Amino acid sequence: MISEITLEQAAERAQQAEIICRLIEDFPHHLEDSEISAIATLLKRLSGDVAVWLIEEQARQEAQV
């Protein structure tokens, strides 16, 4: 499977996931259950895309050696 995102997009998504995690850490009691669920879904999508890209990039680099 070849990821459809670029290095720049992977970096941006990782940064977005980090920002979301920081917001949760700073305001844990200001979020409703439905908001937590939506945030978890978003984090899963953002981090999943980055993880797939990193795994594919690592495999590509190892294949070149």
MARBA-3410 file (N, C-alpha, C, O; in Angstrom, 1 decimal):
65
0.8,-1.2,0.0,0.0,0.0,0.0,0.9,1.2,0.0,1.8,1.4,0.8 ~ 0.6,2.1,-0.9,1.4,3.4,-1.0,0.5,4.5,-0.4,-0.6,4.7,-0.8 ~ 1.1,5.2,0.6,0.4,6.3,1.2,0.2,7.4,0.3,1.0,7.7,-0.6 ~ -1.0,8.0,0.4,-1.3,9.1,-0.5,-1.0,10.5,0.1,-1.5,11.5,-0.4 ~ -0.2,10.5,1.2,0.2,11.8,1.7,1.6,12.0,1.6,2.4,11.1,1.4
2.0,13.3,1.6,3.4,13.7,1.4,4.1,13.8,2.8,3.4,13.8,3.8 ~ 5.4,14.0,2.8,6.1,14.3,4.0,5.6,15.5,4.7,5.4,15.5,5.9 ~ 5.3,16.5,4.0,4.8,17.8,4.6,3.5,17.6,5.2,3.2,18.1,6.3 ~ 2.6,16.8,4.5,1.3,16.5,5.1,1.4,15.6,6.4,0.7,15.9,7.3 ~ 2.3,14.7,6.4,2.5,13.8,7.5,3.0,14.7,8.7,2.5,14.5,9.8
3.9,15.6,8.4,4.4,16.5,9.5,3.3,17.4,10.0,3.2,17.6,11.2 ~ 2.5,17.9,9.1,1.4,18.8,9.5,0.4,18.0,10.4,-0.1,18.6,11.4 ~ 0.0,16.8,10.0,-0.9,16.0,10.8,-0.4,15.6,12.1,-1.1,15.6,13.1 ~ 0.9,15.4,12.2,1.5,15.1,13.5,1.5,16.3,14.4,1.2,16.2,15.6 ~ 1.7,17.4,13.8,1.7,18.7,14.6,0.2,19.0,15.1,0.0,19.4,16.2
-0.8,18.7,14.2,-2.1,18.9,14.6,-2.5,18.0,15.7,-3.2,18.4,16.7 ~ -2.1,16.7,15.7,-2.4,15.8,16.7,-1.8,16.2,18.1,-2.4,16.1,19.1 ~ -0.5,16.7,18.0,0.1,17.2,19.2,-0.6,18.4,19.8,-0.8,18.4,21.0 ~ -1.1,19.3,19.0,-1.8,20.5,19.5,-3.1,20.0,20.2,-3.5,20.5,21.2 ~ -3.8,19.1,19.6,-5.1,18.6,20.1,-4.8,17.9,21.5,-5.5,18.1,22.5
-3.7,17.1,21.6,-3.3,16.5,22.8,-3.0,17.5,23.9,-3.4,17.4,25.1 ~ -2.3,18.6,23.5,-2.0,19.7,24.5,-3.3,20.4,25.0,-3.4,20.7,26.2 ~ -4.2,20.6,24.1,-5.5,21.2,24.5,-6.2,20.3,25.5,-6.8,20.8,26.5 ~ -6.2,19.0,25.3,-6.9,18.1,26.2,-6.2,18.1,27.5,-6.8,18.1,28.6 ~ -4.9,18.1,27.5,-4.1,18.1,28.7,-4.3,19.4,29.5,-4.4,19.4,30.8
-4.5,20.5,28.9,-4.7,21.8,29.5,-6.1,22.0,30.0,-6.3,22.8,31.0 ~ -7.1,21.5,29.3,-8.5,21.7,29.7,-9.3,20.4,29.8,-10.3,20.2,29.1 ~ -8.8,19.5,30.6,-9.5,18.1,30.6,-10.9,18.2,31.2,-11.7,17.3,30.8 ~ -11.2,19.1,32.0,-12.5,19.1,32.6,-13.5,20.0,31.9,-14.6,20.2,32.4 ~ -13.1,20.6,30.8,-14.0,21.5,30.1,-14.6,20.9,28.9,-15.3,21.6,28.1
-14.4,19.6,28.7,-14.9,18.9,27.5,-16.0,17.9,27.9,-16.0,17.3,28.9 ~ -17.0,17.9,27.0,-18.2,17.0,27.2,-17.8,15.6,26.6,-16.8,15.5,25.9 ~ -18.5,14.6,27.0,-18.2,13.3,26.5,-18.3,13.2,25.0,-17.4,12.5,24.4 ~ -19.2,13.9,24.4,-19.3,13.9,22.9,-18.1,14.5,22.3,-17.7,14.2,21.2 ~ -17.6,15.6,22.9,-16.4,16.3,22.4,-15.2,15.4,22.5,-14.4,15.3,21.6
-15.1,14.6,23.6,-14.0,13.7,23.8,-14.0,12.6,22.7,-13.0,12.2,22.1 ~ -15.2,12.1,22.4,-15.4,11.1,21.4,-15.0,11.6,20.0,-14.3,11.0,19.3 ~ -15.4,12.8,19.7,-15.0,13.5,18.4,-13.5,13.7,18.3,-12.9,13.5,17.3 ~ -12.9,14.1,19.4,-11.5,14.4,19.4,-10.7,13.1,19.3,-9.7,13.0,18.5 ~ -11.2,12.0,19.9,-10.5,10.7,19.8,-10.6,10.2,18.4,-9.6,9.7,17.9
-11.7,10.4,17.7,-11.8,10.0,16.3,-10.9,10.8,15.4,-10.2,10.2,14.5 ~ -10.8,12.1,15.7,-9.9,12.9,14.9,-8.4,12.5,15.1,-7.6,12.4,14.2 ~ -8.0,12.3,16.4,-6.7,11.9,16.7,-6.3,10.6,16.1,-5.2,10.4,15.6 ~ -7.3,9.6,16.0,-7.0,8.3,15.4,-6.8,8.5,13.9,-5.8,7.9,13.4 ~ -7.5,9.4,13.3,-7.3,9.6,11.8,-6.0,10.3,11.6,-5.2,9.9,10.7
-5.7,11.3,12.3,-4.4,12.1,12.1,-3.2,11.2,12.4,-2.3,11.2,11.6 ~ -3.2,10.5,13.5,-2.0,9.7,13.9,-1.9,8.5,13.0,-0.8,8.0,12.8 ~ -3.1,7.9,12.6,-3.0,6.7,11.8,-2.4,7.0,10.4,-1.6,6.3,9.9 ~ -2.8,8.2,9.8,-2.2,8.6,8.5,-0.7,8.8,8.7,0.1,8.3,7.8 ~ -0.3,9.4,9.7,1.2,9.6,10.0,1.9,8.3,10.2,3.0,8.0,9.6
1.3,7.4,11.0,1.9,6.1,11.2,2.1,5.3,9.9,3.1,4.7,9.7 ~ 1.0,5.3,9.1,1.1,4.6,7.8,2.2,5.1,7.0,3.0,4.4,6.4 ~ 2.3,6.5,6.9,3.3,7.1,6.1,4.7,6.7,6.6,5.6,6.4,5.8 ~ 4.9,6.8,7.9,6.2,6.5,8.5,6.6,5.0,8.2,7.8,4.8,7.9 ~ 5.7,4.1,8.4,6.0,2.7,8.1,6.4,2.5,6.7,7.3,1.8,6.4
5.6,3.1,5.8,5.9,2.9,4.3,7.2,3.6,4.0,8.0,3.0,3.2 ~ 7.5,4.7,4.6,8.8,5.4,4.3,10.0,4.6,4.8,11.0,4.5,4.1 ~ 9.8,4.0,6.0,10.9,3.2,6.5,11.1,2.0,5.7,12.3,1.6,5.4 ~ 10.0,1.3,5.2,10.2,0.2,4.3,10.9,0.6,3.0,11.7,-0.2,2.5 ~ 10.5,1.7,2.5,11.1,2.2,1.2,12.6,2.4,1.4,13.4,2.0,0.6
13.0,3.1,2.5,14.4,3.4,2.8,15.2,2.1,3.0,16.3,1.9,2.5 ~ 14.6,1.1,3.7,15.3,-0.2,3.9,15.4,-0.9,2.6,16.4,-1.7,2.5 ~ 14.5,-0.8,1.7,14.6,-1.5,0.4,15.7,-0.9,-0.5,16.2,-1.6,-1.3 ~ 16.1,0.3,-0.2,17.1,1.0,-1.0,18.5,0.6,-0.6,19.5,0.8,-1.3 ~ 18.6,0.1,0.6,19.9,-0.2,1.2,20.5,-1.5,0.6,21.6,-1.9,1.0
END
